[in-house]
Amino acid sequence: MRNGRRGAERAAAGRAGTSAATADAECAWVWEITASSAPKTTTEPVRAYAAKSECDGALAAALDSFTTAPGFVRKDTKYQEAYVKTGQTTVSYGYRCLPDTVDPRGAKGK
């Protein structure tokens, strides 16, 4: 399952013309992928962009590419998510463009 999910994430990133490299801390906007399949959720940076409009464009292209992905179920452009069925499991992929000052994992405890 893990290899299938990782492959789908990288395939989506590749179809959007990006790499799955770690985000560059000097850029202003970071494109994040959150993959969820009960009970596990992972969030990883895909790529960093100097402008939000560039990040939004890459995100839109990634969502558009899911219409031809194997196992494609549906996409929700309002919430920037796509759902892909892998065997008996449906994996949701959520995409966000965040300022590089925001940690998508939330506040850290004391």
C-alpha positions as CSV (number, residue, x, y, z in Angstrom):
1,M,0.0,0.0,0.0
2,R,2.8,2.4,0.9
3,N,4.5,2.0,-2.4
4,G,1.3,2.4,-4.3
5,R,0.4,5.6,-2.5
6,R,4.0,7.0,-2.9
7,G,3.8,6.2,-6.6
8,A,0.5,8.0,-7.0
9,E,1.9,11.1,-5.1
10,R,5.0,11.2,-7.3
11,A,3.0,10.6,-10.5
12,A,0.7,13.5,-9.6
13,A,3.7,15.7,-8.9
14,G,5.3,14.6,-12.2
15,R,2.2,15.2,-14.2
16,A,2.1,18.7,-12.8
17,G,5.6,19.4,-14.0
18,T,7.1,19.4,-10.5
19,S,9.5,17.2,-8.6
20,A,8.9,15.5,-5.2
21,A,12.0,17.2,-3.8
22,T,12.1,18.8,-0.4
23,A,10.8,22.3,-0.5
24,D,13.3,25.1,-0.5
25,A,13.1,27.2,2.6
26,E,13.9,30.4,0.8
27,C,10.8,30.4,-1.3
28,A,7.6,32.1,-0.3
29,W,4.9,29.4,-1.0
30,V,5.1,25.6,-0.5
31,W,2.9,23.1,-2.2
32,E,1.9,20.4,0.3
33,I,0.4,16.9,-0.4
34,T,-1.6,15.2,2.4
35,A,-2.4,11.6,1.7
36,S,-5.0,9.9,3.9
37,S,-6.0,6.3,4.1
38,A,-7.4,5.2,7.5
39,P,-5.8,5.2,10.0
40,K,-2.7,6.9,8.5
41,T,-2.2,10.5,7.2
42,T,1.0,11.9,5.9
43,T,1.9,15.4,4.8
44,E,4.9,16.2,2.7
45,P,6.2,19.2,0.8
46,V,6.3,18.8,-3.0
47,R,7.9,22.0,-4.2
48,A,8.4,25.6,-3.3
49,Y,7.4,28.6,-5.4
50,A,8.3,32.3,-5.3
51,A,4.7,33.4,-6.0
52,K,1.3,32.0,-4.8
53,S,0.0,32.2,-8.3
54,E,2.7,29.7,-9.5
55,C,1.9,27.4,-6.6
56,D,-1.8,27.6,-7.3
57,G,-1.2,26.8,-11.0
58,A,0.8,23.7,-10.2
59,L,-1.8,22.6,-7.7
60,A,-4.6,23.0,-10.3
61,A,-2.6,21.0,-12.9
62,A,-2.1,18.2,-10.4
63,L,-5.8,18.0,-9.7
64,D,-6.6,18.0,-13.4
65,S,-4.2,15.1,-14.0
66,F,-6.2,12.9,-11.7
67,T,-9.0,12.4,-14.3
68,T,-6.7,9.9,-16.1
69,A,-5.1,8.3,-13.0
70,P,-5.6,4.5,-12.6
71,G,-8.2,3.9,-9.9
72,F,-9.5,7.5,-10.1
73,V,-12.7,7.9,-8.2
74,R,-13.5,11.6,-8.0
75,K,-12.0,15.0,-7.3
76,D,-13.3,18.0,-5.3
77,T,-11.8,21.2,-6.6
78,K,-13.5,23.3,-3.8
79,Y,-11.5,21.4,-1.1
80,Q,-8.5,20.7,-3.5
81,E,-8.8,16.9,-3.0
82,A,-8.7,13.8,-5.2
83,Y,-9.7,10.3,-4.3
84,V,-8.1,7.2,-5.8
85,K,-9.1,3.6,-5.1
86,T,-6.1,1.2,-4.7
87,G,-7.4,-2.4,-4.2
88,Q,-10.0,-2.2,-1.4
89,T,-8.7,1.1,-0.1
90,T,-9.6,4.6,-1.1
91,V,-6.8,7.2,-0.6
92,S,-7.6,10.9,-0.5
93,Y,-5.0,13.4,-1.7
94,G,-5.3,16.9,-0.4
95,Y,-3.3,19.8,-1.9
96,R,-2.5,23.1,-0.4
97,C,-0.3,26.1,-1.1
98,L,0.9,27.6,2.1
99,P,3.4,30.3,3.0
100,D,6.7,28.8,4.0
101,T,6.2,30.2,7.5
102,V,3.2,27.9,8.2
103,D,3.8,24.4,9.6
104,P,0.9,22.2,8.2
105,R,1.2,19.9,11.2
106,G,-0.1,22.7,13.5
107,A,1.2,24.2,16.7
108,K,3.8,22.2,18.7
109,G,3.0,21.2,22.3
110,K,5.1,22.5,25.2
